[in-house]
Structure formats: structure tokens, C-alpha cells
Amino acid sequence: NKPIVLNYDGHDSHETVGMQRVAFDMGVILFAFPSKTTHKTQPLDVCVFSSVQDAWSLHCDRRVAEGITMDRYNVIHEYLRVRHGMTPELVRTAFRKTGIYPLNP
């Protein structure tokens, strides 16, 4: 019963009539961030992905040191071990850091 909001980079190649039509038909609200501003305005880039990337890098280094080869057969299984770092609180922190919510112009 809650709307689905898709946040995405507002680059011209992403804003197509086809994408808008599918989103409308599926009841998805599109929210485009201004192009070339992701380093400041995209909350997942600002906080969440960097945190998960750091955890993933440490995990991979640890597994390789243990003699485990990281390959296409185990990458998803291994990644699932670090994704828990993507928490609702981290997402809220990202929106605060960017000033999107609560609004901080």
C-alpha cells in the first residue's frame, strides 16, 4: 500500500519516455537527481555504498589470505556476508548528510 520511489541519476540517457511510461504503469514514482551532482546529492553514493565497499574490500582481502579464491561461483555467497552493513540507520544518515531529509539547504 506504500508507494515505490525510484531515485536515480537524472542523466539524459536515463530519462526516456519508455522508462517514464513503465514507471507510471507500475505505480513507481521517479525521482531524478540533477545530472553531475551525485557526489553531493545521491545519498547512497555519499554514505551507504562507500561503507559497504570498504566492508567488501576487507572481506575479500581476508578471504584471499585464507586461501579462498573469489570467483563467479562464490561472489554472491561471499557478498551476502557483508551486505548486513547496509542498515536503515545508515540510509537515514546518508539522507541527513546530503541535506535531503531533513531539508538543509
DRENPA-3360 file (N, C-alpha, C; in nm, 2 decimals, always signed):
BEGIN
1 = NKPIVLNY = +0.08/-0.12/+0.00/+0.00/+0.00/+0.00/+0.08/+0.13/+0.00 ~ +0.22/+0.11/+0.01/+0.30/+0.23/+0.01/+0.36/+0.25/-0.13 ~ +0.38/+0.37/-0.17/+0.44/+0.40/-0.30/+0.58/+0.35/-0.31 ~ +0.62/+0.32/-0.43/+0.76/+0.28/-0.45/+0.82/+0.41/-0.52 ~ +0.93/+0.45/-0.46/+1.00/+0.57/-0.52/+1.14/+0.52/-0.57 ~ +1.17/+0.55/-0.70/+1.30/+0.51/-0.75/+1.38/+0.64/-0.77 ~ +1.49/+0.65/-0.69/+1.58/+0.76/-0.70/+1.69/+0.72/-0.81 ~ +1.72/+0.81/-0.90/+1.82/+0.78/-1.00/+1.89/+0.90/-1.05;
9 = DGHDSHET = +2.00/+0.88/-1.11/+2.08/+0.99/-1.17/+2.00/+1.05/-1.29 ~ +1.98/+1.18/-1.29/+1.90/+1.24/-1.39/+1.97/+1.26/-1.53 ~ +2.07/+1.18/-1.56/+2.13/+1.19/-1.69/+2.04/+1.17/-1.80 ~ +2.05/+1.24/-1.91/+1.96/+1.23/-2.02/+1.94/+1.09/-2.07 ~ +2.04/+1.01/-2.06/+2.02/+0.87/-2.11/+1.93/+0.79/-2.02 ~ +1.91/+0.84/-1.90/+1.82/+0.76/-1.81/+1.68/+0.81/-1.81 ~ +1.66/+0.93/-1.87/+1.52/+0.99/-1.87/+1.46/+0.97/-2.01 ~ +1.40/+0.85/-2.02/+1.34/+0.82/-2.15/+1.19/+0.81/-2.13;
17 = VGMQRVAF = +1.12/+0.83/-2.24/+0.97/+0.82/-2.24/+0.93/+0.68/-2.20 ~ +1.01/+0.58/-2.25/+0.98/+0.44/-2.22/+0.99/+0.41/-2.07 ~ +1.09/+0.46/-2.01/+1.11/+0.44/-1.87/+1.00/+0.51/-1.79 ~ +0.96/+0.63/-1.83/+0.86/+0.70/-1.76/+0.72/+0.63/-1.78 ~ +0.70/+0.57/-1.89/+0.57/+0.50/-1.92/+0.56/+0.38/-1.83 ~ +0.67/+0.30/-1.83/+0.67/+0.18/-1.75/+0.66/+0.21/-1.60 ~ +0.73/+0.31/-1.55/+0.71/+0.35/-1.41/+0.57/+0.39/-1.38 ~ +0.51/+0.47/-1.47/+0.37/+0.52/-1.45/+0.28/+0.40/-1.44;
25 = DMGVILFA = +0.29/+0.31/-1.54/+0.21/+0.19/-1.54/+0.22/+0.10/-1.42 ~ +0.34/+0.10/-1.36/+0.37/+0.01/-1.24/+0.35/+0.09/-1.11 ~ +0.31/+0.21/-1.12/+0.29/+0.29/-1.00/+0.41/+0.33/-0.93 ~ +0.52/+0.34/-1.00/+0.65/+0.38/-0.94/+0.67/+0.53/-0.96 ~ +0.71/+0.60/-0.85/+0.74/+0.74/-0.86/+0.89/+0.76/-0.89 ~ +0.92/+0.83/-1.00/+1.05/+0.85/-1.04/+1.10/+0.98/-0.98 ~ +1.22/+0.98/-0.92/+1.28/+1.10/-0.86/+1.42/+1.11/-0.91 ~ +1.44/+1.20/-1.00/+1.57/+1.21/-1.07/+1.66/+1.32/-1.00;
33 = FPSKTTHK = +1.78/+1.28/-0.96/+1.87/+1.37/-0.90/+1.94/+1.45/-1.02 ~ +1.97/+1.58/-1.00/+2.03/+1.65/-1.11/+2.16/+1.58/-1.16 ~ +2.18/+1.58/-1.29/+2.30/+1.52/-1.35/+2.42/+1.59/-1.30 ~ +2.53/+1.51/-1.29/+2.66/+1.56/-1.25/+2.67/+1.61/-1.11 ~ +2.57/+1.57/-1.02/+2.57/+1.61/-0.88/+2.57/+1.50/-0.79 ~ +2.60/+1.38/-0.83/+2.59/+1.26/-0.75/+2.68/+1.26/-0.63 ~ +2.79/+1.32/-0.64/+2.89/+1.33/-0.53/+2.83/+1.41/-0.41 ~ +2.73/+1.49/-0.44/+2.67/+1.57/-0.33/+2.53/+1.53/-0.30;
41 = TQPLDVCV = +2.45/+1.49/-0.40/+2.31/+1.47/-0.38/+2.26/+1.33/-0.37 ~ +2.34/+1.23/-0.41/+2.28/+1.10/-0.41/+2.32/+1.03/-0.28 ~ +2.23/+1.01/-0.19/+2.26/+0.97/-0.05/+2.33/+0.83/-0.05 ~ +2.29/+0.74/-0.14/+2.35/+0.61/-0.13/+2.50/+0.62/-0.17 ~ +2.53/+0.71/-0.27/+2.67/+0.72/-0.31/+2.75/+0.79/-0.20 ~ +2.69/+0.89/-0.13/+2.76/+0.96/-0.03/+2.80/+0.88/+0.10 ~ +2.71/+0.79/+0.14/+2.74/+0.72/+0.26/+2.73/+0.57/+0.25 ~ +2.63/+0.52/+0.19/+2.60/+0.37/+0.20/+2.70/+0.29/+0.12;
49 = FSSVQDAW = +2.71/+0.32/-0.01/+2.79/+0.24/-0.10/+2.94/+0.24/-0.05 ~ +2.99/+0.35/-0.01/+3.13/+0.36/+0.04/+3.15/+0.27/+0.16 ~ +3.05/+0.27/+0.25/+3.06/+0.18/+0.37/+3.06/+0.04/+0.33 ~ +2.97/+0.00/+0.25/+2.96/-0.14/+0.20/+3.09/-0.18/+0.12 ~ +3.13/-0.09/+0.04/+3.25/-0.12/-0.04/+3.37/-0.14/+0.05 ~ +3.39/-0.06/+0.15/+3.50/-0.08/+0.25/+3.49/-0.22/+0.31 ~ +3.37/-0.25/+0.36/+3.35/-0.39/+0.42/+3.38/-0.50/+0.32 ~ +3.33/-0.48/+0.19/+3.36/-0.58/+0.09/+3.51/-0.60/+0.06;
57 = SLHCDRRV = +3.58/-0.49/+0.05/+3.72/-0.49/+0.03/+3.80/-0.57/+0.14 ~ +3.76/-0.53/+0.26/+3.82/-0.60/+0.38/+3.79/-0.75/+0.38 ~ +3.67/-0.78/+0.35/+3.62/-0.92/+0.34/+3.70/-1.00/+0.24 ~ +3.71/-0.94/+0.12/+3.78/-1.01/+0.01/+3.93/-1.03/+0.04 ~ +3.99/-0.93/+0.10/+4.13/-0.94/+0.14/+4.15/-1.06/+0.24 ~ +4.06/-1.06/+0.34/+4.06/-1.17/+0.44/+4.04/-1.30/+0.38 ~ +3.94/-1.32/+0.29/+3.92/-1.45/+0.23/+4.03/-1.50/+0.14 ~ +4.09/-1.40/+0.07/+4.21/-1.44/-0.02/+4.32/-1.48/+0.07;
65 = AEGITMDR = +4.35/-1.41/+0.18/+4.45/-1.45/+0.28/+4.43/-1.59/+0.33 ~ +4.30/-1.63/+0.34/+4.26/-1.76/+0.39/+4.27/-1.87/+0.28 ~ +4.31/-1.83/+0.16/+4.33/-1.92/+0.05/+4.20/-1.94/-0.03 ~ +4.10/-1.86/-0.01/+3.97/-1.87/-0.08/+3.98/-1.79/-0.21 ~ +3.96/-1.85/-0.32/+3.95/-1.77/-0.45/+3.82/-1.71/-0.46 ~ +3.82/-1.58/-0.49/+3.69/-1.51/-0.52/+3.67/-1.52/-0.67 ~ +3.56/-1.58/-0.70/+3.52/-1.60/-0.84/+3.37/-1.60/-0.86 ~ +3.33/-1.62/-0.98/+3.19/-1.61/-1.01/+3.10/-1.71/-0.94;
73 = YNVIHEYL = +3.16/-1.82/-0.89/+3.09/-1.92/-0.82/+3.06/-1.89/-0.68 ~ +3.14/-1.80/-0.62/+3.11/-1.78/-0.47/+3.09/-1.63/-0.44 ~ +3.10/-1.54/-0.54/+3.10/-1.40/-0.52/+2.96/-1.36/-0.45 ~ +2.85/-1.41/-0.49/+2.73/-1.37/-0.43/+2.72/-1.42/-0.29 ~ +2.75/-1.55/-0.27/+2.75/-1.60/-0.13/+2.84/-1.52/-0.04 ~ +2.96/-1.48/-0.09/+3.05/-1.40/-0.01/+3.00/-1.26/+0.02 ~ +2.94/-1.20/-0.09/+2.89/-1.07/-0.07/+2.78/-1.06/+0.03 ~ +2.70/-1.17/+0.04/+2.59/-1.17/+0.13/+2.64/-1.16/+0.28;
81 = RVRHGMTP = +2.76/-1.20/+0.30/+2.82/-1.19/+0.43/+2.85/-1.05/+0.48 ~ +2.86/-0.95/+0.38/+2.89/-0.81/+0.42/+2.78/-0.72/+0.40 ~ +2.68/-0.76/+0.33/+2.57/-0.66/+0.30/+2.49/-0.62/+0.42 ~ +2.50/-0.69/+0.53/+2.43/-0.65/+0.65/+2.47/-0.51/+0.70 ~ +2.58/-0.46/+0.65/+2.63/-0.33/+0.68/+2.54/-0.22/+0.63 ~ +2.45/-0.25/+0.53/+2.36/-0.16/+0.47/+2.23/-0.16/+0.56 ~ +2.23/-0.07/+0.66/+2.12/-0.07/+0.76/+2.03/+0.05/+0.73 ~ +1.91/+0.04/+0.79/+1.82/+0.16/+0.78/+1.88/+0.28/+0.84;
89 = ELVRTAFR = +1.95/+0.27/+0.95/+2.02/+0.38/+1.01/+2.12/+0.45/+0.92 ~ +2.20/+0.36/+0.85/+2.30/+0.41/+0.76/+2.23/+0.49/+0.64 ~ +2.12/+0.44/+0.59/+2.05/+0.51/+0.49/+1.99/+0.64/+0.54 ~ +1.94/+0.65/+0.66/+1.89/+0.77/+0.72/+2.01/+0.87/+0.74 ~ +2.12/+0.82/+0.78/+2.24/+0.91/+0.79/+2.28/+0.96/+0.66 ~ +2.27/+0.89/+0.55/+2.31/+0.93/+0.42/+2.21/+1.05/+0.38 ~ +2.09/+1.04/+0.40/+1.99/+1.14/+0.37/+2.02/+1.27/+0.45 ~ +2.06/+1.25/+0.58/+2.09/+1.37/+0.66/+2.22/+1.43/+0.61;
97 = KTGIYPLN = +2.32/+1.35/+0.58/+2.45/+1.41/+0.53/+2.43/+1.49/+0.40 ~ +2.35/+1.45/+0.32/+2.33/+1.52/+0.19/+2.24/+1.64/+0.21 ~ +2.17/+1.65/+0.32/+2.08/+1.76/+0.35/+1.94/+1.74/+0.28 ~ +1.91/+1.62/+0.23/+1.79/+1.60/+0.16/+1.67/+1.59/+0.26 ~ +1.70/+1.51/+0.37/+1.60/+1.50/+0.47/+1.66/+1.47/+0.61 ~ +1.64/+1.56/+0.71/+1.55/+1.68/+0.69/+1.62/+1.78/+0.60 ~ +1.54/+1.86/+0.53/+1.60/+1.95/+0.44/+1.69/+2.05/+0.50 ~ +1.81/+2.06/+0.44/+1.91/+2.15/+0.49/+1.97/+2.22/+0.37;
105 = P = +1.91/+2.33/+0.32/+1.95/+2.40/+0.20/+2.09/+2.46/+0.22;
% end
